[in-house]
């Protein structure tokens, strides 16, 4: 859905109102006061009051943190410290029964003796509710069971909502669901679940992260004719936010809420702002914020924190800081959540110095950084390629007595995995378990991502199997990761199969899903299909963001569609597409891969001119294009900059240096860089060895090339067809056809099948020297050398020789 179709006036039914009209305005309703009183019965207010604004959950992505949520209705309870007020006071006998129950042991068989004869239904409700308040949950449940056996609960239907709430607080949502189901099956002694019982169950399920089950209960409730209350809608809105539901679904829910004659409260507005996090809907969040103030609701700390979080996750750090200043001006002291959102906003956008300064500022204000703060900084510096700083913050965290949590371990797993340090990565995985943590879905997703990025398809499949064996049901993020992982392994069809399985599992695509599919299409150069997905996004519920357009640039580059790539780049430069740091970095990368020097330098200059931070990927792209063009001084300039700014060279950095020395005819220097990889990064990859072998072959140093080949095999890597073709081409260039043929036989015996280029180089070598008969003899006897060679290949080789005939 296009951005102009997502504005909040669509929450109204019928034609859109004038711009000055409030979004939720109803001419038949009185203006909503700044501090509205809830129209709900006092029982539900106390169970699930709408006046408590939600603590906005934080995103999984960079990285995912879950904070402990306070139970709804407790934080601002005016009766905190004494039994909650009741619609009817307890009788004197009920007071005595309650006191006896509070003084008794929960397992005392005589616990319920004092209930005979049975108290009135309202007294039963008060007793159970008071026991729940005093956290005597076991006693409360025993009293309820006693009343249920005697079919007494019909006179106090709200008691079921109280009990479901108690089970929810004990994270026993399954028992709460079974209770509701059982009451429906046996008639409940004349009781049918009401909106309060259903709402309490929805809240209990949501509190355990069982959001889809919560929505199923909501649908069941509506189908049975129970009209949702304000609290019900607010909880379901929160569930929508957790599930990152498309914005049009959120709009539809609020429209239904208004259709039921229920005006929003402060909780509704705060939740709507939080719902904008997943899709990067910062404009919509700003509109909700302005509407909230227009309707007379004063933003509180939670409102400001939620809005800062939305801007941060949308990479709008300047807007986040502006809201921060407004928050201080409004008299709200920033909390650790506020500072952590700001640290995250800047770290996600690569502004690591600023993120570090915010950490110092919070310390100056007497707020000690927590594990979230440190983990965010570790993650940010890791993404930028500044491993030294990442490790330094991790060590500071440990020194301050702040123990790493599961998210910290997940970040460290990703850091080592992204650097190809699989031994260290698995060491962190073991430390995670030894520290008492159980791998969660993010842990498994991180492993899937790492192995996928390194093209380790068997490991991807193995981790996915282990994940399911451990009892984890794949979530949307898992499917997104698998789509990306298989596409990185070059398995495009498997990626699309995973996408289909995700849809069959009832999990709809979100912005991350679309971006994962776009990235998969981009890796295959399927730019036409990518354009179709982009159109679908614009027409649907997810407007494309910078990652979407970044994938389009990669798709055009891979498909050699330079004109389309340039047209899209011009839209970015001109502002037709909102300029973003990610897009300028992508331009540097794709232009570098296409070996377009002027365009690469323009994008790099524009990136710096706009004040965007640099990262290791961008710097590697510059080293790559300068190295390919043998611009040594420029390469040294970038390397010096990296050293000064604390960037840690990666395997990609060193491979570009190897390639530069290879092009310069300096094989010894290429091999020196190979040694640096072993010392500073770990094991070189196949590209490293292949390039050094090529460097020696170009200089006719075949002995050195063979020595490096032996090192390659000894390192545990398997030579590929490029490795062998390098030797074949080198021997042919020196008329050593016997040796070239021996290489072909050796590679076949090692299980590496020659490709057509292997044979083309031999045929062309013979023909170049006018030895056409020997070329023909080679083709005639090729099946003896390669029994599996296709007839079509032999025919094309014969035709290739014929084309070289003088009289052709």
GUVO-818963 format. One record per residue (C-alpha): x, y, z. Coordinates in pm, whole numbers. Layout:
      px      py      pz
       X       Y       Z
...
***
This chain:
      px      py      pz
       0       0       0
     140     337     -96
     237     576     178
     -42     820      92
    -296     540     140
    -187     463     493
    -288     783     668
    -496     742     978
    -814     910     843
    -880     570     680
    -980     455    1027
   -1311     633     968
   -1598     470     786
   -1732     631     473
   -1568     922     293
   -1264    1076     462
   -1333    1377     685
   -1184    1722     637
    -820    1744     750
    -915    1945    1057
   -1151    1678    1184
   -1003    1442    1447
    -951    1086    1334
   -1179     937    1598
   -1424    1227    1616
   -1793    1139    1643
   -2045    1420    1627
   -2291    1212    1832
   -2052    1171    2121
   -1940    1434    2371
   -1577    1547    2351
   -1342    1312    2530
   -1196    1473    2840
    -822    1475    2900
    -859    1226    3183
   -1153    1011    3082
   -1324     775    3318
   -1359     426    3180
   -1713     312    3096
   -1625     -43    3199
   -1751    -213    3512
   -1512    -177    3803
   -1420    -546    3802
   -1274    -539    3452
   -1113    -203    3519
    -925    -361    3805
    -838    -672    3605
    -735    -502    3281
    -761    -123    3308
    -717      66    2985
    -552     363    3154
    -222     181    3182
     -15     250    2871
     177     -43    2727
     547     -77    2758
     650     -93    2392
     824    -422    2317
    1156    -400    2140
    1233    -543    1797
    1425    -881    1737
    1603    -749    1469
    1884    -557    1568
    1875    -727    1817
    1552    -852    1976
    1497    -782    2347
    1195    -874    2555
    1130    -679    2868
     924    -812    3156
     578    -660    3132
     391    -550    3440
      51    -705    3479
    -220    -479    3351
    -398    -299    3630
    -132    -313    3896
     110     -31    3827
    -134     252    3903
    -368      69    4138
    -478     319    4404
    -552      29    4639
    -202    -115    4612
    -111    -281    4939
    -467    -372    5040
    -746    -579    4883
    -892    -419    4573
   -1216    -234    4611
   -1525    -441    4541
   -1857    -340    4383
   -2023    -475    4700
   -1855    -486    5043
   -1790    -827    5194
   -2031    -939    5462
   -1894    -984    5813
   -1903   -1362    5767
   -1716   -1336    5437
   -1453   -1122    5611
   -1405   -1396    5869
   -1383   -1664    5600
   -1127   -1459    5407
    -914   -1403    5716
    -923   -1775    5793
    -820   -1860    5440
    -533   -1610    5448
    -405   -1762    5771
    -440   -2125    5655
    -192   -2335    5462
    -294   -2379    5099
    -269   -2758    5130
    -468   -2774    5454
    -758   -3014    5399
    -967   -2804    5637
    -909   -2498    5422
   -1260   -2498    5278
   -1452   -2608    5590
   -1543   -2251    5675
   -1726   -2207    5343
   -2021   -2413    5464
   -2292   -2302    5443
   -2208   -2143    5107
   -2148   -1768    5101
   -2346   -1555    4862
   -2218   -1538    4502
   -2094   -1181    4553
   -1913   -1284    4870
   -1753   -1573    4679
   -1638   -1327    4415
   -1490   -1097    4679
   -1311   -1383    4856
   -1152   -1519    4537
   -1056   -1172    4422
    -896   -1082    4756
    -704   -1409    4768
    -572   -1334    4421
    -464    -987    4530
    -269   -1135    4821
    -106   -1383    4576
    -274   -1676    4749
    -345   -1815    4405
    -366   -2178    4506
    -622   -2099    4774
    -823   -1883    4531
    -833   -2165    4277
    -942   -2418    4542
   -1227   -2191    4648
   -1332   -2153    4285
   -1325   -2530    4228
   -1537   -2573    4543
   -1791   -2324    4411
   -1791   -2479    4066
   -1859   -2828    4203
   -2165   -2685    4378
   -2269   -2494    4065
   -2258   -2163    4247
   -2067   -1953    3997
   -2366   -1865    3780
   -2465   -1603    4035
   -2123   -1436    4012
   -2011   -1475    3648
   -1725   -1228    3693
   -1554   -1483    3918
   -1447   -1674    3604
   -1266   -1367    3470
   -1091   -1329    3805
    -977   -1693    3802
    -862   -1675    3439
    -663   -1365    3535
    -502   -1555    3823
    -407   -1843    3593
    -268   -1590    3347
     -45   -1435    3612
      90   -1783    3686
     150   -1836    3312
    -106   -2116    3305
    -295   -1996    3001
    -358   -2351    2880
    -545   -2427    3203
    -739   -2104    3163
    -839   -2204    2809
    -938   -2552    2930
   -1149   -2393    3205
   -1341   -2180    2957
   -1387   -2477    2726
   -1503   -2699    3013
   -1756   -2445    3133
   -1897   -2425    2783
   -1914   -2804    2747
   -2092   -2875    3075
   -2301   -2565    3081
   -2097   -2429    3370
   -2388   -2463    3605
   -2582   -2210    3407
   -2275   -2004    3320
   -2172   -1906    2967
   -1835   -1730    2924
   -1887   -1355    2898
   -1675   -1080    2750
   -1479   -1041    3074
   -1382   -1409    3086
   -1285   -1404    2718
   -1088   -1082    2759
    -897   -1225    3055
    -815   -1536    2848
    -697   -1328    2553
    -473   -1134    2791
    -339   -1457    2948
    -251   -1606    2609
     -92   -1284    2489
     113   -1264    2809
     272   -1599    2719
     344   -1488    2364
      68   -1712    2224
     -65   -1430    2012
    -228   -1631    1735
    -422   -1835    1990
    -529   -1508    2152
    -666   -1387    1817
    -848   -1719    1772
   -1021   -1667    2108
   -1112   -1313    2002
   -1272   -1450    1686
   -1456   -1717    1887
   -1582   -1456    2129
   -1721   -1240    1849
   -1882   -1539    1676
   -2070   -1614    1997
   -2213   -1267    2009
   -1994   -1122    2287
   -1930    -758    2207
   -1570    -656    2279
   -1508    -383    2532
   -1250    -107    2516
   -1009    -326    2712
   -1065    -618    2475
    -988    -405    2173
    -680    -255    2339
    -539    -597    2421
    -606    -724    2068
    -437    -412    1929
    -136    -495    2142
    -142    -849    2001
    -153    -704    1650
     157    -506    1736
     335    -816    1865
     251   -1000    1543
     346    -700    1330
      13    -713    1160
     -16    -509     840
    -131    -155     897
    -456    -209     708
    -549    -484     957
    -478    -246    1244
    -692      19    1075
    -976    -231    1028
    -971    -324    1398
    -988      38    1511
   -1266      97    1259
   -1459    -195    1410
   -1395     -55    1756
   -1539     279    1658
   -1829     106    1485
   -1916     -47    1822
   -1941     303    1965
   -1621     268    2169
   -1393     576    2166
   -1019     523    2206
    -833     607    2524
    -469     689    2593
    -381     318    2592
    -530     285    2242
    -319     569    2108
      -3     440    2271
     -67      93    2133
    -129     230    1784
     206     407    1800
     371      80    1903
     200    -100    1612
     391     126    1375
     728     -20    1476
     733    -332    1260
     657    -174     923
     867     138     966
     549     348     973
     704     650    1140
     479     895     952
     169     713    1071
     308     706    1426
     356    1083    1410
      -3    1128    1292
    -135     914    1579
      73    1121    1823
     -69    1448    1692
    -424    1307    1695
    -379    1191    2052
    -298    1545    2163
    -582    1689    1954
    -829    1460    2132
    -721    1592    2469
    -494    1312    2586
    -166    1433    2731
     126    1214    2616
     302    1043    2903
     643     881    2938
     522     564    2772
     390     762    2474
     721     937    2425
     919     617    2469
     701     437    2215
     739     717    1959
    1116     733    2012
    1126     357    1959
     932     382    1631
    1163     653    1498
    1466     456    1611
    1355     137    1438
    1276     341    1127
    1634     477    1135
    1512     829    1200
    1751     922    1478
    1704    1298    1433
    1330    1270    1485
    1393    1041    1783
    1614    1308    1942
    1352    1576    1876
    1089    1370    2058
    1342    1315    2338
    1382    1691    2379
    1003    1739    2373
     974    1472    2640
    1219    1655    2867
    1044    1987    2800
     714    1826    2905
     865    1746    3242
     920    1373    3200
    1258    1253    3321
    1407    1004    3074
    1414     649    3199
    1661     376    3113
    1410     261    2847
    1427     608    2690
    1805     610    2677
    1818     254    2550
    1582     342    2264
    1808     634    2173
    2120     418    2192
    1947     166    1967
    1827     436    1724
    2180     566    1670
    2351     228    1673
    2109      89    1414
    2192     383    1189
    2567     330    1231
    2613     644    1445
    2822     460    1700
    3006     758    1845
    2673     924    1914
    2536     602    2064
    2838     585    2295
    2786     948    2396
    2423     876    2489
    2546     592    2709
    2781     837    2882
    2498    1088    2922
    2275     835    3094
    2560     754    3333
    2601    1125    3409
    2232    1135    3502
    2277     850    3747
    2130     575    3529
    2350     268    3510
    2360     101    3166
    2202    -241    3170
    2249    -553    2961
    2025    -404    2691
    2247     -96    2662
    2568    -292    2636
    2428    -556    2403
    2296    -288    2168
    2642    -129    2153
    2815    -464    2103
    2571    -541    1821
    2615    -199    1659
    2994    -210    1657
    2985    -570    1532
    2767    -471    1237
    3003    -187    1151
    3299    -425    1151
    3460    -269    1461
    3520    -591    1645
    3770    -438    1885
    3515    -188    2016
    3246    -457    2029
    3467    -679    2244
    3567    -379    2461
    3202    -302    2545
    3139    -668    2618
    3434    -680    2856
    3321    -354    3023
    2977    -505    3071
    3125    -809    3245
    3355    -589    3455
    3056    -383    3573
    2893    -702    3701
    2630    -699    3427
    2576   -1058    3322
    2515   -1131    2954
    2167   -1246    2869
    2046   -1465    2589
    2038   -1173    2346
    2402   -1093    2424
    2504   -1447    2347
    2302   -1437    2026
    2488   -1122    1916
    2826   -1283    1992
    2724   -1595    1797
    2641   -1375    1502
    2964   -1174    1534
    3192   -1478    1526
    2982   -1651    1263
    2988   -1353    1031
    3367   -1355    1050
    3384   -1725     964
    3509   -1808    1315
    3288   -2110    1354
    3493   -2263    1637
    3454   -1947    1845
    3086   -1927    1747
    3015   -2276    1873
    3218   -2195    2187
    2974   -1911    2260
    2687   -2151    2192
    2823   -2387    2457
    2886   -2099    2702
    2524   -1997    2651
    2407   -2338    2768
    2658   -2356    3053
    2530   -2021    3180
    2187   -2174    3226
    2025   -2032    2914
    1828   -2236    2665
    1872   -2147    2297
    1566   -1961    2176
    1427   -1908    1831
    1660   -1609    1779
    1961   -1829    1860
    1856   -2084    1601
    1775   -1810    1352
    2122   -1660    1404
    2284   -1996    1330
    2067   -2035    1021
    2166   -1687     906
    2539   -1742     961
    2549   -2075     780
    2332   -1935     502
    2561   -1637     450
    2853   -1876     415
    2672   -2099     167
    2675   -2397     404
    2351   -2555     288
    2389   -2884     477
    2445   -2693     801
    2137   -2479     730
    1924   -2790     687
    2081   -2951     994
    2017   -2652    1219
    1657   -2631    1098
    1604   -2998    1184
    1765   -2953    1528
    1550   -2648    1589
    1229   -2842    1522
    1359   -3137    1723
    1407   -2899    2018
    1036   -2819    2000
    1053   -2480    1834
     777   -2401    1590
     916   -2189    1307
     795   -1831    1331
     786   -1562    1066
    1145   -1462    1141
    1258   -1824    1100
    1093   -1848     760
    1241   -1511     660
    1584   -1632     767
    1546   -1960     577
    1438   -1777     261
    1750   -1565     289
    1977   -1856     388
    1881   -2084      99
    1905   -1799    -151
    2255   -1719     -25
    2341   -2083     -89
    2225   -2037    -449
    1913   -2248    -391
    1648   -2013    -524
    1380   -2279    -570
    1421   -2392    -209
    1384   -2029     -98
    1054   -1997    -281
     943   -2336    -144
    1005   -2206     209
     798   -1898     123
     512   -2124      12
     537   -2334     329
     520   -2017     536
     197   -1913     366
      55   -2265     410
     135   -2241     783
    -100   -1945     801
     176   -1689     852
     124   -1390     627
     417   -1197     484
     532    -878     652
     782    -618     537
    1073    -841     640
     929   -1132     441
     889    -926     127
    1242    -795     171
    1376   -1149     215
    1200   -1257    -107
    1331    -950    -289
    1683   -1026    -167
    1649   -1385    -289
    1531   -1264    -630
    1815   -1012    -641
    2079   -1279    -583
    1947   -1466    -887
    1923   -1151   -1098
    1546   -1204   -1134
    1473    -834   -1168
    1139    -876   -1348
     997   -1087   -1065
    1144    -840    -816
     960    -555    -988
     637    -757    -958
     692    -800    -582
     760    -428    -547
     430    -346    -720
     251    -595    -493
     399    -425    -187
     289     -81    -304
     -65    -204    -369
     -81    -410     -50
      -7    -349     315
     370    -300     322
     521       5     165
     874     -58      33
    1155      74     249
    1524     131     192
    1597    -243     207
    1338    -308     -64
    1498     -59    -301
    1842    -185    -205
    1742    -531    -327
    1612    -381    -651
    1953    -222    -710
    2120    -558    -653
    1870    -731    -885
    1942    -484   -1165
    2317    -514   -1111
    2306    -894   -1114
    2087    -890   -1426
    2322    -644   -1601
    2037    -395   -1627
    2265     -94   -1587
    2016     159   -1727
    1745      54   -1484
    1996      65   -1201
    2101     418   -1299
    1737     531   -1327
    1665     403    -976
    1983     569    -850
    1871     902    -999
    1540     871    -812
    1742     831    -493
    1972    1126    -566
    1676    1350    -655
    1467    1250    -352
    1182    1081    -545
    1275     783    -329
    1360     900      20
    1740     921      43
    1872     683     302
    2215     577     416
    2146     214     322
    2067     315     -35
    2386     515     -81
    2589     228      61
    2413      -9    -177
    2495     221    -469
    2861     209    -374
    2846    -170    -359
    2657    -237    -685
    2853      19    -887
    3175    -133    -752
    3065    -483    -856
    2983    -348   -1203
    3330    -189   -1213
    3187     159   -1273
    3450     376   -1108
    3299     722   -1164
    2956     615   -1037
    3109     434    -738
    3309     740    -635
    3005     964    -680
    2794     745    -450
    3075     725    -194
    3122    1104    -200
    2749    1162    -166
    2734     920     125
    3000    1118     312
    2863    1458     208
    2529    1378     365
    2699    1288     692
    2615     917     684
    2846     686     873
    3070     438     692
    3084      67     759
    3316    -217     666
    3104    -331     369
    3120      12     204
    3492      44     265
    3550    -306     127
    3363    -207    -190
    3598      88    -239
    3905    -129    -181
    3766    -382    -430
    3717    -138    -720
    4042      47    -655
    4225    -284    -630
    4078    -414    -956
    4197     -96   -1125
    4540    -127    -959
    4501     212    -786
    4742     126    -505
    4754     470    -346
    4375     481    -317
    4372     135    -157
    4635     243      95
    4429     554     171
    4120     345     253
    4323      96     458
    4476     380     662
    4131     526     721
    4007     189     844
    4297     155    1085
    4250     509    1221
    3877     460    1275
    3903     119    1439
    3758     -92    1158
    3859    -457    1161
    3956    -585     813
    3748    -885     710
    3816   -1178     480
    3661    -973     199
    3912    -694     263
    4208    -930     238
    4072   -1107     -69
    4051    -772    -248
    4415    -707    -157
    4515   -1052    -288
    4334    -976    -613
    4507    -637    -647
    4853    -791    -608
    4756   -1065    -851
    4665    -804   -1112
    4988    -619   -1041
    5187    -937   -1108
    5299    -968    -744
    5221   -1329    -645
    5454   -1322    -344
    5266   -1025    -198
    4939   -1206    -265
    5067   -1497     -62
    5180   -1262     215
    4820   -1143     246
    4716   -1509     266
    4938   -1534     574
    4771   -1225     723
    4434   -1394     687
    4557   -1695     883
    4699   -1471    1155
    4416   -1220    1189
    4096   -1371    1050
    4126   -1747    1059
    4108   -1985     767
    4128   -1836     416
    3842   -1931     191
    3849   -2085    -157
    3855   -1743    -322
    4172   -1656    -128
    4358   -1968    -242
    4226   -1958    -599
    4343   -1599    -645
    4694   -1671    -511
    4717   -1979    -739
    4610   -1758   -1032
    4875   -1501    -938
    5152   -1763    -952
    5016   -1922   -1271
    5016   -1586   -1448
    5383   -1548   -1364
    5460   -1902   -1486
    5555   -2009   -1133
    5375   -2342   -1154
    5574   -2498    -870
    5456   -2227    -629
    5104   -2261    -763
    5114   -2637    -692
    5248   -2569    -342
    4960   -2334    -264
    4721   -2595    -408
    4858   -2848    -157
    4802   -2597     125
    4446   -2548       3
    4375   -2920      22
    4552   -2947     358
    4332   -2672     503
    4025   -2891     460
    3880   -2700     166
    3785   -2874    -158
    3922   -2730    -482
    3645   -2632    -721
    3625   -2618   -1100
    3776   -2267   -1096
    4082   -2397    -914
    4141   -2672   -1168
    4058   -2454   -1469
    4327   -2211   -1355
    4587   -2487   -1380
    4448   -2613   -1712
    4462   -2265   -1866
    4814   -2206   -1734
    4950   -2533   -1876
    4779   -2473   -2210
    4927   -2124   -2228
    5271   -2286   -2211
    5182   -2562   -2461
    5189   -2822   -2181
    4886   -3013   -2312
    4980   -3343   -2148
    4992   -3174   -1807
    4662   -2995   -1878
    4500   -3327   -1967
    4640   -3483   -1651
    4476   -3207   -1446
    4142   -3287   -1610
    4179   -3655   -1524
    4278   -3571   -1166
    3982   -3339   -1107
    3742   -3605   -1240
    3888   -3863   -1001
    3844   -3613    -715
    3475   -3580    -789
    3493   -3233    -947
    3338   -3248   -1292
    3490   -3030   -1565
    3269   -2767   -1720
    3267   -2654   -2082
    3525   -2383   -2011
    3770   -2656   -1908
    3756   -2816   -2252
    3724   -2487   -2440
    4059   -2370   -2307
    4232   -2689   -2429
    4065   -2676   -2772
    4145   -2305   -2813
    4506   -2373   -2714
    4548   -2635   -2983
    4374   -2420   -3244
    4575   -2111   -3158
    4890   -2304   -3248
    4733   -2443   -3565
    4722   -2796   -3422
    4366   -2863   -3538
    4419   -3237   -3586
    4531   -3274   -3226
    4229   -3071   -3116
    4003   -3305   -3312
    4179   -3609   -3165
    4126   -3470   -2814
    3753   -3436   -2876
    3731   -3778   -3044
    3889   -3947   -2738
    3720   -3726   -2478
    3482   -3998   -2358
    3781   -4209   -2253
    3893   -3923   -2031
    3546   -3817   -1918
    3287   -4096   -1955
    3008   -3867   -1832
    3062   -3584   -2080
    2736   -3500   -2260
    2701   -3554   -2633
    2588   -3192   -2668
    2921   -3077   -2522
    3118   -3293   -2769
    2912   -3154   -3058
    2976   -2795   -2951
    3351   -2863   -2916
    3361   -3014   -3265
    3180   -2709   -3401
    3429   -2485   -3220
    3715   -2659   -3402
    3533   -2633   -3735
    3502   -2258   -3690
    3881   -2239   -3670
    3927   -2408   -4011
    4090   -2169   -4263
    3827   -2236   -4532
    3527   -2221   -4303
***
